Amino acid sequence: MPVTDAPRHLATHYDVVVVGAGPAGMAAAVGARERGAERVLLVDRDMEPGGILLQCIHAGFGLHEFREELTGPEYAQRFFERVLEQEVDVLSGAHVADVTRDLRVKLLSTAHGVTTVDASAVVLGLGARERTRAAIHIPGDRPSGVMTAGLAQRLVNLEGYLPGRRAVILGSGDIGLVMARRLALEGVEVVGVYELLPHASGLTRNVVQCLDDFDIPLHLSTTVVGVHGRQRLERVTVAPVDEARRAVMADAHDVDCDTLLLSVGLVPDADLARSLGARIDPVTGGPIVDSSMQTTFPGVFAAGNVVHVNDLADWVSRESRVAGEAAGALATGARLVEDDIRLLPGENVSYVVPQTISRTRTHTVSFRVKQPIYGPTVLRVGDVHRRKVRAVVPPEMVTLKLAPRLLEGFRGSALRIDAVPESEEAR
C-alpha cells in the first residue's frame, strides 16, 4: 500500500494534524475532512499507512465498518482509499518529536528533515504498545527466543521468519491466541497457552477458533515463573497461582521449549498526551476524553487504543471518526458542545469512555467489566437506563448508546454505570 501522494512540500499550517496512520488515524483524518477541515495532515513513522493492521493477515475485520469480513491489510486498504479520496496529505516515514502547547508539531523525516507545522487541532491516534518481559518481571536467564506476540506476528507474516519450533505462549490476549493458530499452521509445536487469570483475556471466538480447533491447551490460573537457557531458550518453569495470583511454587514444573511469546496486555502510547499535561486515566493508561474525544488539553483529541484498548478495529474506527469530526469542527470555527454529565465506573465496571457526555446529543459509551458474568446481566446507567444482556466478560468491550430522551428527566451531574447479575439486581 505505497503512499503515492505524499506531499512534496508541507504546508506551514494545517487545520488538523493526525498523528498515527493506523485504523484510528485514518478514520480521524477522514472524519476531519468530512466535517469541513480543508487541510489535513496524516503522519506516521512507518513507510506505509495501516499500522498494526498490515501484519494481521487473519480474517475478522470490517464486519461492522464494511459489512463484510476482511483481513487486516484489506481493512487498511479500504480505509486508505477513503483517505486518498478525501485528499488528505499523507507523510509516512516521519516521527512526531513534539507537540507544543500552542499546537506546533515538530516532525523528523528523511523527506523533509526537521520541520515544524502549525495546527488548529491535533488528533492522537498512536495506538498501544505491548508489555514486555521487563514489565511483568519474569526472573531467570536472558536467552534469545523470548519476545512479544506482536513481534512474532511481524516476523512470521511480514518478514517470513519462524521464531522457533516449540513454543509456549504466556497470556491469552488476542494477539497471543491468533499467533498460537498461526504458528500451528506453520508447523510449530505450540505446547500451550498459560494465563494468569481464571478466564481468557482474549475474545471467546479466538479461544475457540485458535485454540480449541487446533487442540492447543489453555492453562488458566497459571503463569511462567522462570526462564532458562544459555544462548537459546531451553525451557520455562510454570506454576499455578492462588486466588491472590501468587505462584504456588510447590506445584511448579518445567516445560521444554525454544520460544516464549508474551501476550500480556497492551499499554496506550500516551507519551505525547502526557507531555502536554493532559490528564491520564489511571485504569486505562490513556488520556481522559470528553464526548468529542477531546483530551483535557484544549485542541488535542485522542481516539482508539491510545485512549483505551479496543477489541475490534471497527470500534477504533467508529470512535476515531468522532474525534476527527470534532477536530475538524473546532478547526473551522465551530463551537463544540459542552459536556455536563460525568460518567463513573460503578459495580463490576473497570472504566468508562468517554468520561463525560452532554445531555443534548446521542453518545456511544464503551466500558469493560472487572469480572465475568456467565448469565443474564443487567447494565445500569444510574436510574435513567437499564439494559439486559446474555453475559459479559472482561475481554469483550461493552457499548451502550445513550440518547437525549433518556436524560430528559435527569437533573444530576454524574451517572454511575454498573454491570450486575440479573438475580442480584432483582434483590
N, C-alpha and C positions, 0 to 999 in steps of 0.2 A: 504494500500500500504506500508507494512513494508519494512524497509531497511535491506535486508538480507546480504549485502556485505559490511557493514560499516567496515572501516579499523581498525584492532586490533592495529596496530602500524602506526602512521602517519610518513610520510617521513619528513626529515628535510628541503627538498627543493621540490617545485613543479614548473613546467613550468607555469601553470596558476592556480590561486585560484579564484573561483567564489563564490561570497557572495550572498546568497539567492537562494532557490531551487524552486521558483515558475516558471511560464512559461518563464520568462526572463532567470533565472539562468540555467534551464535545457537546453534550446536551446543554450545558450552560451557555456556550458560545452561540448555539442555535437559538436558544431562548432569548438571549440578549438582542440578537438581530431581529427576531420576530417581534420583539417589543419596541423596536424603533431605533436601537443604537446603530449609528451609521458606520462607525469604525470599531471593529472588534479584533483584538489580537489574541490568538491561542498559542501558548508557549509550552513546549515540552522538551525535556532533556534528552529523550530518545530520538533516534533519527526518523522513526515512523510513528505517527499517531496510533492510538489504540490501547496503550498501557498494558496492563496485565492480560487483557483480552487476547492479545496476539499469541500467547503461549497456552491459552486454554482451548485446545483443539477439540475437546469433547462437546457434545450437544447439550442443550438445556437452557440456552439463552434465547431471549426475544419472544417468549410466549405471551407476555403482556404488552410489550412495546410494539412488536411487529405481527403479533397473532400467528406466529409460526416458530417452529423450533430451529434454532441456528447454533452453529459453533461460535466460539468466542471471536475468531477472526472475521467470520461472516457478520456478526453483530457489529464489530468495529467498522467494517467496510460500509455497512448500511448507514451508520451514523456519520462517518466521514464524508460520504456523498452528500448528506444534508449540510455539513459544514461547508463544502465547496459550493453547493447551490446557493448558500447564504452569503457567499463572497467574504468569508472570514479570512483575515490574514493569518497564516499558519507559520510559525517559526519553530522548527524542530532542531534537535541537537543544541539546545540552548538551556542554560542554567539560570534560574532566577536567584541572584545573590542576595537581594534585599528588596523589601518594600518599605519605604519610609512613611512617616506619619502623615505626610502631605500627598501620599499615593504616587510617589515616584518609584518606578520599578527599574531596578538595575539588572541588566541582562549580560551574560557572558556567552558568546558563541563564536565558532570559527568563521561564520559568515559575516558577522558584524563586529567582532571583537567585544570590547567593553562599551556598552552604550546604555543610555537611560531614556525611558519614555514616561510621559505623564499619563495618568488615568483619572477619569472621573469616578470610576468604580472598579474594584478588583474582585474577582471570584477565585477562591481557592478550591481546586479540585485535585488535590495532591494524593488522595488515596491513603493507604495504610502500608506499614511495613511489618514484616514478620518478626516475631520474638525469636531470639536465638538461644543457643545453649547457655551463654553467659547470663541471659535474662532470667533463666529458671534454675541456675546454679546446680547443674549436674556434675558431681565430682568424678574424678578419675583421670585417666591419661588423655593426651591430646593427639590422637592419631587422625589420619585422613579417613574419609568415609562418613564423617558426621556433618550434616548440612540441613538447611531448612527444606521443607517440601516444595516451596516455590522455586528454589534454586534447582532442585532435582527436576522439576517440571520444565524449566527452561533448558537444562542440559539435554533432556530427552526429546522434547518437542521442537525446539528451535536449533539446538546445536548438534543433535544426533549422537549423543553420548549416553551410555548406560552408567549410572552411578556405582553399580555393583552387581553382585549375583545373588546375594542372600540378604534380604532387608528386614529390618524392624522399623516400625513407624510408631513414634511417640506422639500421642494426641490424635483425636478423631475429628479434627476440623475438616471442612470440606476439601481443602487442598490435599490434605493427607489421605482422605478417602479416595479422591479421584486418582491420586498417584499410586495408591495400592492397586487399583484396577489397571492403571497404565503400565506399571512395572510387570504385573502378572501377564498382561498381553504381550510384553516384550520378552517373556521367558524368565524373568527374575523370580526367585522364590521369595514370596512375602510371608515371613514366619508368622506375623501377627501385628495387630494394631493394639496399643496399650493406652488406656485412657484413665487419667487420674480421677475424673468424676464418676459418679454412679450411673451416668447416662451419656450417650454420644454427644459430641459437641457440634457435629455436622447435621445437615438435613437428613430426614428419615429416608428420602428417596435415594440419597447417596450411600447410606448404610446398606440398603437393600441391593442396589444396582452395582455397587463397587466392592462390597464385602461378601454379602450373602450369596450373590450369584457366582462368585469366584471361590467360595469356600475358604475365605480368609477369616480367621478367628478375630473377634473383638473382645479384648480383656478389659472389663470395666473395673473401676476402683483399683487400678494397678498402674505403677509408674516405673520409670528407669531410674535406678539409684547409683549406677556405676557404669563407667565406660573403660574398656580395657583394650590395649593394643599398643605395640611399639611404633611401627611405621603406619600400618593399616589397621583399621578396626578389626578386632578378632571376636569380641563378644561383649554383651552388655549384661548387667545384673538388673533384674526386675523384681519388684516386691509389691504385694498388696498393700493397700492403705486402709486405715481405720476411719471412723466417722469424722475425725478431725483432720483427715488427709495426711496423717503421719504414717510413714513407711513402717510396715511390720517386718523388721529385718530377720526375724526368726524364720519367716516363710519365704525369704528371698532365694532366687535361683538364677543361674547364668543361662543365657541364650546365645548360641553361636551365630554370628552374622558378620558381614563385612561392610554393611551400610546401615546408618541410623538416620532416618528422616524425622525432622521435628515439625509437627503441625500443632503448635501450642498457642495459637492465638495471634491476632493482628493488633497493631498499635497505630492509631491515627497519626499521620505525618503532619503534626500541628505546629512545627517549629516556627514557621512564618507567622502564624496567628499569635503564637506565644510571644514572639519578638515584638509584635505591635502592641502588646499589652491586653489583647483580647482575653476575656475570662474563659477558663478551661473547665469543662465538667469533670469532676474527679472520678466519675464512674466510667464514662465513655473515653476519656482522654482526649477528646476533641473539643473545639470551641463551642461555647453556648451560643445558640442562634434563636432569632425570633421567627415569626411565621413567614417572613420573607426570606429566611435563611441568611439574614444579616447577622454578623457577629456583634459583640458589644463594642467593637471599634467601627465607628460610622464609615460607610462606604466600602467596607470589606465584607464580602459574603463568602459562605462556605457550604459545601454540599457533598454528599456521598460519604465514602469511607474516611475522609478526613474529619468528619463530624462524628460519625458512629459507624461501626462495621455492619454493612448490609449483607444479607444472604443471597440477594439476586441483583444482577446488573440492571435489570429492568427497574428495580426500586431506586437504584442510584440515578438512573436517567430521569425518572419522574421527579425526584427531589431536586436534582440539579437544574432542571428546566425552570423550576420555581425560582431558584437562586438567580439564574441568568435573566429571567424576565424582570425580576425585581431590580437587578443591577442595571439593566437596560432602561428601565423606567426612571430610576434615580439619575442616570447619566443624561437623560433627555429632559430633565427638569420636573418630572412628576414627583408628587409628594406621596411617600409610602404610607400605608395605613398604619396607625399606631396601635400596638397591642395593649390590651387592658386586662388580660387574664393570664395568670401563671398556671402552668401545668406541673403537677408534682407527682413523682412516683410514690404509689401507695403500697398496699399489701401485695406482696409477691411480685412487685414490679421493680426492676433494677434502674431503669432510666426512661425518660420520655423525650422525644424530639419532634417538633421544636419545643423549646422550654416555655414559650409564651405564644398566645394566639389573640386574635381580635374577634369580638362577638359579631362583627359586621360582615364576615365572609366565610366561605367554606374552607376547612383545613383537613388535610390528611395527617394524622398523628401516628407516629411509629414508636413502638416500645418492645422491650423484651421482658419475659418473666424470669424470676430467680429460680424457681423450682418447677419441674414438670407437673402437670395435672392431666392424668390419663383418663379423662372422662368429661362429662358436661361441665362447662366452665362459664362463669358469669364475668363479663368485663364491665366494670362500672366507671363512669366518669362523673364523680360526685353524685348528685341527685338528678342530673339533667339527662343522662343517657345510660342505658343498660342494654347489653347485647349478650346473647348466649352463643357459645361456640362448642364444638365437639371435644376439643382438647387443646392444650397449649404446652409447648416445650421450649426451653431456652434457645436452641439453635434456630428456631423459626421466628422471624420478626412478626409481630402482630401490628396490624394497621387498623385504625378507626377513622371514619370520616365524620367530622363534626360540622354541621350546618348551622347557620344563624338561627333557624327556627328552634333548635334545641337549647339555645342560650337566651331566648327571649325573656324568660322569667327569672333568669339567674342574676342576682344583684351583688354577688361577692367578687373577690379579686383573685381567687385561686381555686383550682379544681384538682382533686386527687384522683388518680387512676389506679384501680385495683383489679386484680385477677384472682378470683377465688372459686373453689369448687361449688357447684350449684347446691349441693347438700348443705354446705356450711352457710351459704348465703341465705338459704331459706330459713335457717335458725336465727 
